[in-house]
Amino acid sequence: MPHTTHPRKSAKPAVVAVCDSATLRIERICSGPDSSGACPEVEVGEIIPCAGCLLYGRAFGESSPYRVGSQMTLCPVLLASLVSAEESRAAG
């Protein structure tokens, strides 16, 4: 998978472990969405490759996994960054 950047200018690329939800085995490492916020591996609107998996990484908190819905079409790393940015604005 090519190295991609996170949509926010100051952010570093996400590093997320994509794990099989049954075995918890790491299937791959993902660096998150491309500069447009889309998954670089599928066309917009298609089911993303990490659908049905568990994700671990800074974007979701180091200790708890994020379960990706089996029909997900939006990058969960992008969604997590948007929620984090909104929480930061609300706190500030």
C-alpha positions in Angstrom: 0.0 0.0 0.0 1.5 3.4 -0.9 2.3 5.8 1.9 -0.5 8.4 2.1 -1.0 11.5 4.2 -3.8 12.3 6.6 -6.3 15.0 5.3 -5.3 17.5 8.1 -2.2 19.5 7.2 -0.4 19.1 10.5 -1.2 15.5 11.1 1.2 12.6 10.5 0.0 9.6 8.6 -2.1 7.3 10.7 -0.6 3.9 11.5 -3.3 1.4 12.2 -3.1 -2.3 12.7 -5.9 -4.1 10.9 -6.7 -7.3 12.8 -9.0 -10.2 12.0 -11.9 -9.9 14.4 -12.0 -13.6 15.2 -8.3 -14.4 15.7 -7.0 -10.9 16.5 -4.1 -11.6 14.1 -2.7 -8.5 12.4 -3.7 -8.8 8.8 -2.0 -5.6 7.6 -0.9 -2.1 8.5 -2.9 0.9 7.1 -1.7 4.5 6.9 -5.2 5.9 6.6 -7.0 7.8 3.9 -5.5 9.7 1.0 -5.4 13.5 0.8 -9.1 13.6 -0.3 -10.1 11.5 2.8 -10.9 8.4 0.8 -9.5 4.9 1.1 -6.8 4.7 -1.5 -7.5 1.0 -2.2 -11.1 1.2 -3.4 -13.4 3.5 -5.4 -15.6 5.9 -3.5 -18.7 4.1 -2.3 -17.2 0.6 -2.4 -16.8 -1.4 0.8 -13.4 -0.7 2.3 -10.8 -3.5 2.8 -10.8 -3.2 6.6 -14.6 -3.8 6.8 -15.4 -6.4 9.4 -12.0 -6.0 11.1 -10.7 -4.6 14.4 -8.5 -1.5 14.2 -5.8 -0.6 16.7 -3.8 2.6 16.7 -3.5 6.2 17.9 -6.6 7.3 15.9 -8.8 5.1 18.1 -6.9 5.2 21.4 -4.1 2.8 22.0 -5.9 0.4 24.3 -9.2 -0.2 22.8 -10.0 -1.5 19.3 -12.4 0.0 16.8 -14.7 -2.5 15.2 -15.3 -1.6 11.5 -18.8 -2.4 10.2 -18.9 -5.2 7.6 -20.5 -2.9 5.0 -18.4 0.3 5.8 -17.6 2.5 2.8 -16.0 5.4 4.6 -12.5 5.3 6.1 -12.8 4.9 9.9 -9.4 6.7 10.4 -11.0 9.8 8.7 -14.1 9.5 10.8 -12.0 9.2 14.0 -10.0 12.3 13.1 -13.2 14.3 12.4 -14.7 13.3 15.8 -11.4 14.1 17.5 -11.3 17.5 15.8 -14.9 18.3 16.8 -14.2 17.2 20.4 -11.2 19.5 20.5 -13.2 22.5 19.3 -16.0 21.8 21.8 -13.4 21.6 24.7 -11.7 24.8 23.6 
